[in-house]
Amino acid sequence: MSQLLLQVNNLQTHFKTDEGLVKAVNDVSFTLNRGETLGIVGESGSGKSVTSLSIMQLIPNPPGFIAGGEILFSNRKGEQVDLVKLPEKEIRKYRGNEIAMIFQEPMTSLNPVFTCGDQVMEAILLHQKVGKDVARAMTIELFDKVQLPTPERIFKAYPHQLSGGQKQRVMIAMAMSCNPSILIADEPTTALDVTVQKTILEMMSKLKSEIDSSVIFITHDLGVIAEIADRVIVMYKGKIVEQGNVFDIFSNPQHPYTKGLLACRPPLGKRLSKLPTVNDFMGFDEEGKMIEKVSSVEEMIKSVEISPSQTEARYEKLMAQEPILQVKGLKTWFPSKKNFFGKVLDYVKAVDDVTFNVYPGETLGLVGESGCGKTTLGRTILRLAPAKEGEIIYKGRSVLDLSQSDMKDLRKEMQIIFQDPYSSLNPRLTIGNAIMEPMQVHGILGSDAERKDRVIELLETCNMLPEHFNRYPHEFSGGQRQRICVARALGLNPKFIICDESVSALDVSVQAQVLNLLIDLREKFQFTYIFISHDLSVVKFMSDRMIVMNKGKIEEMGIADEIYNNPQRAYTQKLISAIPKGELKDIEARMG
């Protein structure tokens, strides 16, 4: 019989806010056995991260506090302790030592002024009775275990010198440093490439077996849960709405919310006109009682499925036109090494001899791992990065030869939705002014009163409310901010939009809403998109054609469905095999 390691009974974690009391975790109970991986899944605001922070006793007080319940943990001595009742000094003996956590955002979790090696060593020296030399050797061994290249170099490196995947591995090494009984992983693979994500999931499973620990794995992505979890808890608005064996949850979901989460991930074997969302499966009546709208995931997907003949007809119609954009032999190189006199000795070839066309009304997908050159290519097309060689021809005009004033006029037609909605909005401007500012610069409409009406119209087009006009970016969720960025891009009436990783860090349900919005806008305004992402399943859903990039070059280009169904290059095959598919046969094989 499995040993019970953690028992959470009727946990309630509340936050005091200006609007009143928020019950972030509302009467939650579950157990965790030794050697088990428990998946906690739900959208932002469902309470999953607050549950994990409650276990770690890391709830900031004020404004938060644990209002009731027990968190019973069986420590290494075999004693059962209630973590809620322990004083701070006692909790520190468990935190990081017996219960460790990998936080969601490694860039903000790692201290920028200390080397990665020093930060992992600190955890070892704090909890284990060893000297500095032994701690250093243990840290380098851990870096080797988590498959970091050149562990000695990483030991001396600062967080900003590492990629997202490498930073996440440093965090895993730190969490594993004291062989914890429980490892809590809070969205450890969000916004990572699918190949890096697959490596990290495999590595966590291996390390869990090596030190015989249990894992609480928190994510919004049920595809990832299918790859790693034994049991699943589904959370919605602070409560558990469903829990059970991973196979049962995937094969026979009971709650409409679970069905919605399963349905809104882009399916790989089918082409849909729109993605189902949670709102398609559940709603609420006037009294606030939940209503189930659709009972079957399969029924919902079938209602929005597009036949291959419809896809083929659309493709032929697009290809019969003259290209709106032609890119020929484009190179964007950045100097990486100079001599004493400033002469460039070597380059980083971010974009290296790339040629393709884009047709009016088309969505061209651009996919590849971080560092493959896809974002640089998008920025070079808009002259936000300097081209070294090649041609960019938009509607018969050479973009690279345009003067600054001509380029300013062209920017009305060619817009970009940046990757990070947090850093691309000015925190000091209300969102109404942020959307209106480009319209003022380009002289769109005659007065600010007319512009304000137009901004409110754009907000409503992007499923926002008119009263949001006077609010600031910090008052919105990530998905709402991304819609604000879409509204801002639309303000200039563009014809050509580059979407740069515009949904990579969003919940799958919010991601589905933003992708559906982009498709609706394309049909309504006849937009042409270049859609950049590391997630091949999202690119396949959005795109008519797809370009796979690797190390600045095009690996493969063609119809999106054909590339997925019959990839020609080993690199494309690797990308496709790394996508978490969440198929029942794979879950059954893993569960044995």
Backbone torsions as a table, in degrees:
resi	resn	phi	psi	omega
1	MET	NA	137.1	-177.9
2	SER	-66.0	143.4	178.3
3	GLN	-80.7	129.2	177.8
4	LEU	-74.5	121.7	-175.2
5	LEU	-102.2	-39.1	-176.3
6	LEU	-140.7	134.7	176.5
7	GLN	-132.5	115.6	179.1
8	VAL	-103.7	122.1	-178.1
9	ASN	-119.4	121.0	172.7
10	ASN	46.5	45.9	-178.1
11	LEU	-69.7	132.8	176.5
12	GLN	-132.5	117.7	178.2
13	THR	-121.1	121.2	-175.0
14	HIS	-117.6	157.6	175.8
15	PHE	-129.6	133.2	175.3
16	LYS	-86.6	125.4	179.0
17	THR	-130.3	172.5	178.3
18	ASP	-62.7	-28.3	-178.9
19	GLU	-85.7	-5.5	-178.5
20	GLY	124.5	-164.5	-176.8
21	LEU	-84.3	128.3	176.5
22	VAL	-105.7	120.9	179.1
23	LYS	-91.2	83.6	-174.3
24	ALA	-66.9	-38.1	173.0
25	VAL	-124.9	121.3	-168.2
26	ASN	-125.6	90.2	175.5
27	ASP	65.1	60.4	-177.4
28	VAL	-102.9	132.5	178.3
29	SER	-134.6	134.3	174.5
30	PHE	-163.9	169.8	178.1
31	THR	-127.2	161.4	175.8
32	LEU	-139.1	126.2	178.8
33	ASN	-97.3	159.0	178.4
34	ARG	-63.5	135.8	178.5
35	GLY	82.1	1.0	-176.2
36	GLU	-96.4	149.1	170.3
37	THR	-111.0	116.6	-179.5
38	LEU	-104.3	121.8	177.9
39	GLY	-93.0	130.5	172.0
40	ILE	-113.3	120.8	-172.7
41	VAL	-126.3	149.1	179.8
42	GLY	164.2	168.1	179.5
43	GLU	-76.7	171.9	171.5
44	SER	-57.0	134.6	-179.7
45	GLY	89.9	1.0	-179.3
46	SER	-78.9	-17.1	178.1
47	GLY	103.8	3.8	-175.3
48	LYS	-68.7	-43.5	178.7
49	SER	-69.2	-36.7	178.6
50	VAL	-65.8	-34.0	175.6
51	THR	-60.8	-45.8	-178.8
52	SER	-67.2	-39.8	178.6
53	LEU	-67.2	-30.3	176.3
54	SER	-67.0	-41.4	177.9
55	ILE	-61.9	-40.4	179.9
56	MET	-78.8	-6.4	-175.1
57	GLN	56.5	47.1	-179.5
58	LEU	-115.6	19.3	178.3
59	ILE	-71.4	122.3	179.7
60	PRO	-66.7	124.8	-177.4
61	ASN	-125.9	113.9	-3.3
62	PRO	-75.1	168.5	5.9
63	PRO	-91.9	-7.2	-173.7
64	GLY	-96.3	159.1	175.0
65	PHE	-162.9	153.0	175.5
66	ILE	-86.1	114.4	-172.8
67	ALA	-87.0	-16.0	-179.5
68	GLY	177.7	167.5	177.5
69	GLY	103.1	174.0	-179.5
70	GLU	-124.6	147.7	170.0
71	ILE	-127.2	94.3	-174.7
72	LEU	-92.5	120.6	-176.4
73	PHE	-120.5	131.2	177.6
74	SER	-90.5	107.8	-175.0
75	ASN	-79.5	-179.5	-175.2
76	ARG	-64.4	-22.4	178.5
77	LYS	-83.4	-3.2	-179.1
78	GLY	86.7	7.3	178.8
79	GLU	-89.5	146.7	175.6
80	GLN	-100.9	120.3	-178.6
81	VAL	-118.8	145.5	175.7
82	ASP	-92.2	107.8	-175.7
83	LEU	-62.1	-27.8	-178.9
84	VAL	-64.2	-34.7	-173.6
85	LYS	-91.0	-9.0	-177.0
86	LEU	-74.1	140.2	173.5
87	PRO	-68.9	160.4	-175.6
88	GLU	-54.1	-40.9	-178.1
89	LYS	-61.6	-39.8	179.5
90	GLU	-71.8	-39.2	-178.7
91	ILE	-59.0	-37.2	-178.3
92	ARG	-60.6	-26.2	178.2
93	LYS	-69.2	-27.6	-179.0
94	TYR	-93.4	-39.8	-174.3
95	ARG	-67.7	121.1	-179.5
96	GLY	88.0	-23.1	-177.5
97	ASN	-99.2	-60.2	179.4
98	GLU	-99.0	-27.9	175.4
99	ILE	-126.5	115.6	-177.6
100	ALA	-116.8	158.7	-176.5
101	MET	-136.1	135.9	171.0
102	ILE	-101.1	115.6	-175.0
103	PHE	-80.6	161.9	-172.0
104	GLN	-64.4	-42.8	-172.6
105	GLU	-115.3	99.4	-174.9
106	PRO	-63.3	-27.7	-177.8
107	MET	-67.3	-36.2	179.8
108	THR	-89.8	-14.5	-179.8
109	SER	-86.5	-24.1	178.9
110	LEU	-94.2	139.3	-179.4
111	ASN	-75.8	121.2	-174.4
112	PRO	-67.9	-17.0	-175.3
113	VAL	-97.1	-2.1	176.6
114	PHE	-115.3	149.1	177.0
115	THR	-69.4	159.2	-179.5
116	CYS	-61.6	-39.3	-179.9
117	GLY	-62.3	-43.8	-179.7
118	ASP	-61.9	-36.3	-176.5
119	GLN	-71.1	-36.5	176.8
120	VAL	-74.0	-39.5	177.2
121	MET	-59.0	-37.8	-178.6
122	GLU	-58.8	-42.3	179.7
123	ALA	-65.0	-39.0	-179.5
124	ILE	-68.2	-45.9	-178.6
125	LEU	-65.2	-31.3	-177.8
126	LEU	-70.6	-39.1	-172.0
127	HIS	-107.0	-15.3	-176.6
128	GLN	-122.6	142.0	-176.6
129	LYS	-84.0	75.4	179.0
130	VAL	-134.7	160.2	177.9
131	GLY	-83.8	174.8	-176.8
132	LYS	-63.7	-40.0	-178.4
133	ASP	-63.5	-43.2	179.3
134	VAL	-66.4	-42.1	179.5
135	ALA	-61.6	-38.1	179.2
136	ARG	-65.7	-44.6	179.8
137	ALA	-63.4	-39.8	178.8
138	MET	-64.8	-38.7	180.0
139	THR	-64.4	-45.7	-179.8
140	ILE	-64.4	-37.4	177.2
141	GLU	-64.6	-40.2	177.5
142	LEU	-63.8	-42.6	178.2
143	PHE	-60.8	-35.5	177.6
144	ASP	-68.5	-41.4	-179.3
145	LYS	-62.8	-38.0	-179.8
146	VAL	-88.1	16.4	171.9
147	GLN	60.5	39.8	172.5
148	LEU	-83.3	133.9	179.4
149	PRO	-69.4	143.0	178.8
150	THR	43.9	71.8	-176.9
151	PRO	-53.4	-34.1	179.8
152	GLU	-62.8	-40.2	179.7
153	ARG	-69.3	-43.4	-179.7
154	ILE	-62.4	-35.3	179.8
155	PHE	-56.8	-39.7	-176.8
156	LYS	-90.2	-6.3	-174.9
157	ALA	-83.5	152.2	174.7
158	TYR	-92.6	156.2	-176.7
159	PRO	-51.8	-39.0	-176.5
160	HIS	-67.9	-13.0	-179.3
161	GLN	-89.2	0.0	-177.6
162	LEU	-113.1	156.4	175.4
163	SER	-77.0	170.2	179.9
164	GLY	-57.9	-43.8	-179.9
165	GLY	-65.7	-38.1	178.8
166	GLN	-67.9	-41.3	177.5
167	LYS	-61.2	-39.9	179.9
168	GLN	-64.2	-35.7	179.2
169	ARG	-69.6	-35.1	175.2
170	VAL	-61.7	-42.2	178.6
171	MET	-62.6	-40.1	179.0
172	ILE	-65.5	-42.5	177.5
173	ALA	-59.2	-42.4	179.6
174	MET	-63.6	-43.6	-179.0
175	ALA	-66.6	-33.7	-177.5
176	MET	-84.6	-7.9	-169.1
177	SER	-60.2	-28.6	-178.1
178	CYS	-109.0	18.7	-179.3
179	ASN	49.4	60.5	-174.5
180	PRO	-67.0	153.5	175.1
181	SER	-73.8	-35.7	179.0
182	ILE	-126.3	130.3	174.6
183	LEU	-113.9	118.8	177.0
184	ILE	-99.0	119.9	-179.2
185	ALA	-111.9	108.1	-176.2
186	ASP	-97.1	102.1	-179.7
187	GLU	48.7	52.6	-172.6
188	PRO	-72.6	-10.7	-177.4
189	THR	-120.7	7.5	179.5
190	THR	-60.9	133.8	176.8
191	ALA	70.1	10.7	174.3
192	LEU	-93.3	154.6	173.5
193	ASP	-55.7	149.7	-179.5
194	VAL	-61.9	-34.1	-179.5
195	THR	-69.6	-41.6	177.9
196	VAL	-67.1	-40.4	178.4
197	GLN	-59.1	-45.3	-179.1
198	LYS	-61.6	-43.3	179.3
199	THR	-61.0	-43.9	-177.5
200	ILE	-68.0	-39.3	178.0
201	LEU	-64.0	-44.1	179.0
202	GLU	-63.9	-41.7	-178.7
203	MET	-64.9	-41.8	179.7
204	MET	-64.1	-40.2	178.2
205	SER	-62.8	-41.2	-179.0
206	LYS	-66.8	-46.1	-179.3
207	LEU	-66.3	-34.7	177.6
208	LYS	-60.8	-43.1	179.2
209	SER	-66.4	-40.8	-177.1
210	GLU	-61.7	-41.0	-176.1
211	ILE	-105.3	7.9	176.4
212	ASP	52.7	50.5	-179.8
213	SER	-107.5	173.8	175.1
214	SER	-111.1	153.8	-177.4
215	VAL	-125.3	133.1	165.7
216	ILE	-105.7	111.7	-173.0
217	PHE	-108.2	114.5	-175.1
218	ILE	-103.5	128.4	178.8
219	THR	-159.1	164.9	171.9
220	HIS	-98.2	-3.4	-170.1
221	ASP	-106.7	108.0	-179.6
222	LEU	-67.7	-22.5	175.8
223	GLY	-62.3	-39.9	178.0
224	VAL	-69.9	-40.9	179.0
225	ILE	-57.6	-39.1	-179.9
226	ALA	-61.7	-28.4	-176.9
227	GLU	-80.3	-22.7	-165.6
228	ILE	-130.6	-28.4	-169.0
229	ALA	-87.9	153.4	171.9
230	ASP	-96.4	-44.6	176.2
231	ARG	-125.7	157.8	-176.4
232	VAL	-130.4	137.8	169.6
233	ILE	-114.9	128.2	177.4
234	VAL	-105.8	122.4	-178.4
235	MET	-111.0	143.0	177.9
236	TYR	-146.7	121.3	179.3
237	LYS	50.2	47.8	173.5
238	GLY	83.7	-3.3	-178.9
239	LYS	-120.2	155.9	172.3
240	ILE	-85.6	119.6	-179.6
241	VAL	-97.8	-19.7	179.8
242	GLU	-162.6	142.1	172.3
243	GLN	-150.2	152.1	180.0
244	GLY	167.9	-174.6	176.9
245	ASN	-59.9	141.2	-174.9
246	VAL	-58.5	-38.0	-179.4
247	PHE	-66.2	-42.7	-179.6
248	ASP	-64.2	-41.4	-179.5
249	ILE	-62.5	-40.8	-177.8
250	PHE	-77.7	-35.9	-175.8
251	SER	-83.8	-29.6	-175.5
252	ASN	-146.8	66.2	-179.7
253	PRO	-65.3	140.5	-175.7
254	GLN	-100.7	-39.5	-174.3
255	HIS	-88.1	139.0	179.8
256	PRO	-56.9	-32.0	-179.9
257	TYR	-65.1	-42.2	177.5
258	THR	-62.8	-42.1	179.0
259	LYS	-60.8	-41.6	179.2
260	GLY	-62.8	-44.0	179.6
261	LEU	-63.2	-38.8	179.4
262	LEU	-67.6	-35.0	-173.7
263	ALA	-81.7	-25.1	-169.9
264	CYS	-87.1	0.1	171.4
265	ARG	-79.6	130.6	-177.3
266	PRO	-57.2	121.6	179.7
267	PRO	-72.9	146.5	-173.6
268	LEU	-90.4	-30.5	-174.6
269	GLY	-88.0	-6.3	-176.1
270	LYS	-128.8	161.2	172.4
271	ARG	-114.3	127.6	-176.6
272	LEU	-114.0	151.2	176.6
273	SER	-76.0	-30.4	174.8
274	LYS	-153.3	159.2	179.0
275	LEU	-88.0	135.5	171.8
276	PRO	-62.7	149.1	176.6
277	THR	-124.4	170.1	178.7
278	VAL	-56.9	-37.1	-178.6
279	ASN	-65.5	-20.3	176.3
280	ASP	-73.2	-23.0	-175.5
281	PHE	-100.2	-27.6	-176.7
282	MET	-142.8	150.4	175.2
283	GLY	-149.2	-172.1	-178.3
284	PHE	-135.9	142.6	177.6
285	ASP	-84.6	-175.3	-175.7
286	GLU	-62.4	-27.6	-179.8
287	GLU	-88.0	1.4	179.6
288	GLY	85.1	10.5	179.5
289	LYS	-84.5	137.7	-176.0
290	MET	-70.9	139.9	177.0
291	ILE	-120.2	133.8	174.3
292	GLU	-89.5	123.8	-176.2
293	LYS	-90.9	-44.8	-179.5
294	VAL	-128.8	134.7	-175.8
295	SER	-92.0	-22.0	-173.1
296	SER	-120.3	130.8	175.2
297	VAL	-63.4	-43.7	-177.8
298	GLU	-62.1	-41.4	179.2
299	GLU	-61.6	-42.8	-179.3
300	MET	-64.9	-46.3	-178.3
301	ILE	-64.5	-38.9	179.7
302	LYS	-62.2	-34.1	-177.1
303	SER	-69.8	-19.6	-178.6
304	VAL	-116.1	10.8	-178.0
305	GLU	-75.5	142.0	178.5
306	ILE	-107.2	137.8	180.0
307	SER	-77.2	154.3	176.9
308	PRO	-56.4	-32.5	-179.2
309	SER	-67.8	-36.8	176.9
310	GLN	-65.7	-41.7	178.7
311	THR	-62.9	-42.6	-178.5
312	GLU	-65.5	-41.3	-179.5
313	ALA	-64.2	-42.0	178.5
314	ARG	-63.4	-42.5	-178.4
315	TYR	-62.6	-44.8	-178.9
316	GLU	-63.8	-38.4	179.3
317	LYS	-64.8	-41.7	179.7
318	LEU	-65.4	-45.0	-174.4
319	MET	-72.5	-15.2	-179.5
320	ALA	-76.9	-9.7	-176.7
321	GLN	-90.9	168.5	170.7
322	GLU	-75.4	141.4	179.3
323	PRO	-61.6	141.4	174.2
324	ILE	-82.7	-28.9	-179.3
325	LEU	-136.8	133.1	174.8
326	GLN	-124.8	124.8	176.1
327	VAL	-113.5	124.1	-174.9
328	LYS	-128.1	119.3	174.0
329	GLY	54.6	36.8	-173.1
330	LEU	-74.7	132.6	176.4
331	LYS	-129.5	130.1	171.9
332	THR	-126.4	106.3	-178.2
333	TRP	-114.4	140.8	177.0
334	PHE	-115.9	132.8	179.1
335	PRO	-60.2	131.2	178.8
336	SER	-114.4	-17.4	-177.3
337	LYS	-149.4	129.3	178.1
338	LYS	-127.4	154.6	175.9
339	ASN	-88.1	-174.7	-176.0
340	PHE	-58.2	-32.6	-176.9
341	PHE	-90.8	4.2	176.9
342	GLY	88.1	6.3	178.2
343	LYS	-75.4	133.9	-178.3
344	VAL	-73.8	124.6	179.9
345	LEU	-100.1	-26.9	-178.3
346	ASP	-150.9	156.0	-178.6
347	TYR	-126.3	152.6	162.9
348	VAL	-92.6	116.7	-176.2
349	LYS	-89.6	80.1	-174.7
350	ALA	-65.5	-43.0	173.3
351	VAL	-126.9	123.2	-169.4
352	ASP	-131.3	93.5	175.1
353	ASP	63.8	63.1	-176.8
354	VAL	-105.4	132.1	-179.5
355	THR	-134.2	128.6	174.9
356	PHE	-166.8	166.2	175.2
357	ASN	-118.8	154.1	171.9
358	VAL	-127.1	136.2	-175.0
359	TYR	-105.0	150.5	-178.4
360	PRO	-55.6	132.3	179.0
361	GLY	81.3	-0.7	-177.6
362	GLU	-86.9	152.5	164.4
363	THR	-111.6	113.3	178.3
364	LEU	-99.8	118.9	179.8
365	GLY	-85.0	141.9	178.9
366	LEU	-125.8	112.6	-172.8
367	VAL	-128.2	151.5	178.9
368	GLY	163.6	169.3	179.9
369	GLU	-73.3	167.1	174.8
370	SER	-57.0	136.5	178.8
371	GLY	89.1	2.9	-177.8
372	CYS	-81.7	-13.3	177.1
373	GLY	106.4	2.4	-174.1
374	LYS	-67.9	-42.1	178.7
375	THR	-67.7	-41.9	178.3
376	THR	-61.2	-38.5	177.8
377	LEU	-61.9	-46.5	178.6
378	GLY	-60.4	-43.2	-178.7
379	ARG	-69.7	-34.0	179.3
380	THR	-67.4	-38.6	179.0
381	ILE	-59.1	-35.5	179.7
382	LEU	-92.2	7.3	-178.2
383	ARG	59.5	34.4	172.3
384	LEU	-93.7	-8.6	172.1
385	ALA	-135.3	144.7	-174.0
386	PRO	-79.3	131.0	175.9
387	ALA	-84.1	138.8	177.2
388	LYS	-86.2	-40.7	-179.3
389	GLU	-149.4	166.1	172.4
390	GLY	105.9	-177.1	-178.2
391	GLU	-129.0	143.0	171.0
392	ILE	-128.3	112.0	-175.8
393	ILE	-115.3	117.6	179.4
394	TYR	-115.1	118.9	-177.5
395	LYS	50.0	43.6	175.3
396	GLY	83.1	-3.7	-179.7
397	ARG	-107.7	139.7	178.2
398	SER	-79.0	113.2	-177.6
399	VAL	-63.8	-38.1	-175.4
400	LEU	-70.1	-19.6	-178.6
401	ASP	-96.8	-1.3	-176.4
402	LEU	-73.6	146.2	174.2
403	SER	-74.3	169.3	-179.4
404	GLN	-59.5	-41.8	-178.5
405	SER	-68.8	-38.8	176.9
406	ASP	-66.1	-37.4	179.8
407	MET	-65.1	-37.4	178.3
408	LYS	-61.1	-42.8	177.3
409	ASP	-63.4	-39.3	-178.3
410	LEU	-67.1	-30.9	-178.4
411	ARG	-63.9	-20.4	174.1
412	LYS	-63.8	-36.3	-177.5
413	GLU	-86.5	-29.6	-175.6
414	MET	-114.7	113.2	-176.9
415	GLN	-120.0	165.7	178.0
416	ILE	-133.9	139.1	171.2
417	ILE	-106.2	112.8	-172.3
418	PHE	-74.8	162.9	-174.3
419	GLN	-63.8	-45.1	-170.4
420	ASP	-107.4	106.3	-178.1
421	PRO	-68.1	-16.3	-179.7
422	TYR	-74.0	-45.3	-176.1
423	SER	-89.4	-12.8	-177.5
424	SER	-91.8	-0.8	173.6
425	LEU	-113.0	135.0	179.4
426	ASN	-72.3	119.2	-176.1
427	PRO	-64.6	-16.8	-177.8
428	ARG	-92.0	-8.4	179.1
429	LEU	-102.4	138.8	170.8
430	THR	-65.4	157.8	-175.9
431	ILE	-67.3	-29.4	176.1
432	GLY	-61.1	-45.0	178.8
433	ASN	-69.6	-33.8	178.7
434	ALA	-63.7	-38.0	179.0
435	ILE	-76.5	-34.5	-176.7
436	MET	-75.3	-30.1	-173.5
437	GLU	-55.4	-49.5	178.1
438	PRO	-62.0	-32.3	178.4
439	MET	-66.3	-36.6	176.8
440	GLN	-68.1	-43.3	-179.4
441	VAL	-59.0	-41.0	-175.6
442	HIS	-95.3	3.6	176.2
443	GLY	67.8	32.7	177.8
444	ILE	-76.9	127.9	-176.9
445	LEU	66.2	167.8	-169.6
446	GLY	-88.6	-27.4	-176.2
447	SER	-145.9	165.4	178.8
448	ASP	-66.2	-28.8	178.0
449	ALA	-64.3	-43.1	177.7
450	GLU	-66.5	-39.7	179.5
451	ARG	-63.4	-40.3	179.9
452	LYS	-61.4	-43.1	177.1
453	ASP	-59.8	-40.6	179.4
454	ARG	-66.2	-40.0	179.4
455	VAL	-63.4	-42.6	179.2
456	ILE	-63.6	-38.9	176.8
457	GLU	-62.2	-43.1	178.6
458	LEU	-64.9	-41.1	178.2
459	LEU	-60.3	-42.1	179.1
460	GLU	-68.1	-36.3	176.0
461	THR	-60.0	-35.5	-178.4
462	CYS	-94.0	23.8	176.5
463	ASN	60.9	36.2	173.6
464	MET	-113.2	173.9	-176.4
465	LEU	-106.9	149.7	179.4
466	PRO	-56.6	-35.0	-178.1
467	GLU	-68.9	-10.9	176.8
468	HIS	-71.2	-15.0	-175.5
469	PHE	-50.5	-42.6	-173.8
470	ASN	-95.6	10.9	179.8
471	ARG	-94.5	161.3	-178.1
472	TYR	-99.7	158.0	-176.2
473	PRO	-52.9	-37.0	-176.1
474	HIS	-65.8	-12.1	-178.8
475	GLU	-87.1	3.9	-176.2
476	PHE	-121.1	156.2	174.8
477	SER	-77.1	171.1	179.6
478	GLY	-59.5	-41.7	179.9
479	GLY	-65.9	-39.4	177.9
480	GLN	-66.6	-40.6	178.6
481	ARG	-62.4	-37.3	179.9
482	GLN	-66.0	-36.0	177.1
483	ARG	-66.9	-35.7	176.7
484	ILE	-62.5	-42.4	178.8
485	CYS	-64.5	-36.0	176.4
486	VAL	-65.2	-44.6	179.5
487	ALA	-60.6	-39.7	180.0
488	ARG	-64.7	-40.8	178.6
489	ALA	-64.6	-34.3	-178.2
490	LEU	-74.9	-19.6	-174.2
491	GLY	-58.1	-26.1	-176.8
492	LEU	-96.7	11.0	-178.6
493	ASN	53.8	54.3	-177.7
494	PRO	-73.9	166.2	173.8
495	LYS	-112.9	-18.1	-173.1
496	PHE	-134.5	122.1	-176.8
497	ILE	-127.5	131.9	172.7
498	ILE	-100.7	120.7	178.3
499	CYS	-101.7	107.4	-175.0
500	ASP	-99.1	100.4	179.3
501	GLU	49.0	43.1	-169.6
502	SER	-75.5	-6.4	177.9
503	VAL	-129.3	10.6	-169.2
504	SER	-64.8	-31.4	-175.4
505	ALA	-105.2	14.6	-176.3
506	LEU	-96.0	153.4	170.8
507	ASP	-54.6	150.3	-179.1
508	VAL	-60.0	-34.1	-179.2
509	SER	-71.4	-41.4	177.6
510	VAL	-69.6	-39.6	177.1
511	GLN	-56.4	-44.1	179.7
512	ALA	-60.8	-41.3	179.5
513	GLN	-64.0	-42.7	-178.8
514	VAL	-68.4	-40.3	178.7
515	LEU	-64.6	-42.1	177.0
516	ASN	-62.0	-40.0	177.9
517	LEU	-61.0	-45.6	-179.2
518	LEU	-62.0	-38.0	178.6
519	ILE	-69.4	-42.9	177.9
520	ASP	-60.0	-42.6	-179.2
521	LEU	-66.9	-36.6	178.1
522	ARG	-61.9	-42.5	-179.1
523	GLU	-71.4	-38.3	-175.8
524	LYS	-72.5	-43.4	-173.5
525	PHE	-108.8	4.5	-179.5
526	GLN	57.6	45.8	178.1
527	PHE	-74.0	157.6	168.0
528	THR	-115.2	132.4	-177.7
529	TYR	-118.2	144.6	155.4
530	ILE	-109.2	117.9	-173.9
531	PHE	-108.8	111.1	-175.2
532	ILE	-100.3	130.3	177.0
533	SER	-161.5	157.0	172.7
534	HIS	-91.2	-7.9	-175.5
535	ASP	-96.0	105.4	-173.4
536	LEU	-65.9	-30.8	-180.0
537	SER	-67.1	-38.0	177.8
538	VAL	-68.8	-44.2	179.8
539	VAL	-62.1	-41.4	-179.9
540	LYS	-63.3	-40.4	178.5
541	PHE	-63.8	-42.7	-172.9
542	MET	-79.4	-30.6	-161.1
543	SER	-99.2	149.4	168.5
544	ASP	-83.8	-49.1	174.5
545	ARG	-121.7	163.4	-175.6
546	MET	-137.2	139.9	172.0
547	ILE	-115.2	127.6	175.1
548	VAL	-101.0	120.9	-178.4
549	MET	-109.0	147.2	178.1
550	ASN	-151.8	122.9	177.6
551	LYS	52.5	44.1	174.5
552	GLY	83.5	-5.7	-177.7
553	LYS	-117.8	161.1	175.8
554	ILE	-84.3	120.4	177.4
555	GLU	-82.6	-42.0	-173.6
556	GLU	-157.2	144.4	-179.4
557	MET	-145.6	137.7	178.6
558	GLY	167.8	-168.2	178.9
559	ILE	-63.7	134.3	-173.2
560	ALA	-55.6	-47.3	-177.9
561	ASP	-64.2	-38.1	-178.7
562	GLU	-67.7	-40.0	179.1
563	ILE	-64.1	-39.7	179.4
564	TYR	-69.4	-44.9	-176.0
565	ASN	-73.7	-28.3	-175.8
566	ASN	-144.1	66.5	-178.9
567	PRO	-66.7	135.6	-175.7
568	GLN	-91.4	-30.5	-173.2
569	ARG	-103.2	148.5	-178.4
570	ALA	-60.2	-36.0	-178.8
571	TYR	-64.4	-43.3	178.3
572	THR	-64.7	-41.1	178.4
573	GLN	-60.5	-39.0	179.0
574	LYS	-65.0	-42.6	178.7
575	LEU	-61.5	-43.5	-177.5
576	ILE	-68.6	-41.0	-178.0
577	SER	-67.9	-22.0	-178.1
578	ALA	-83.8	-10.2	-178.0
579	ILE	-70.2	128.1	174.9
580	PRO	-68.5	116.0	-171.6
581	LYS	-96.3	-24.1	177.5
582	GLY	62.7	33.5	-178.7
583	GLU	-85.8	144.2	-174.2
584	LEU	-60.4	-39.5	-178.6
585	LYS	-63.5	-34.9	178.5
586	ASP	-70.5	-40.6	178.8
587	ILE	-63.9	-43.3	-179.4
588	GLU	-61.6	-42.5	180.0
589	ALA	-64.9	-40.2	-178.9
590	ARG	-69.5	-39.3	-178.2
591	MET	-75.1	-15.2	178.3
592	GLY	74.1	NA	NA
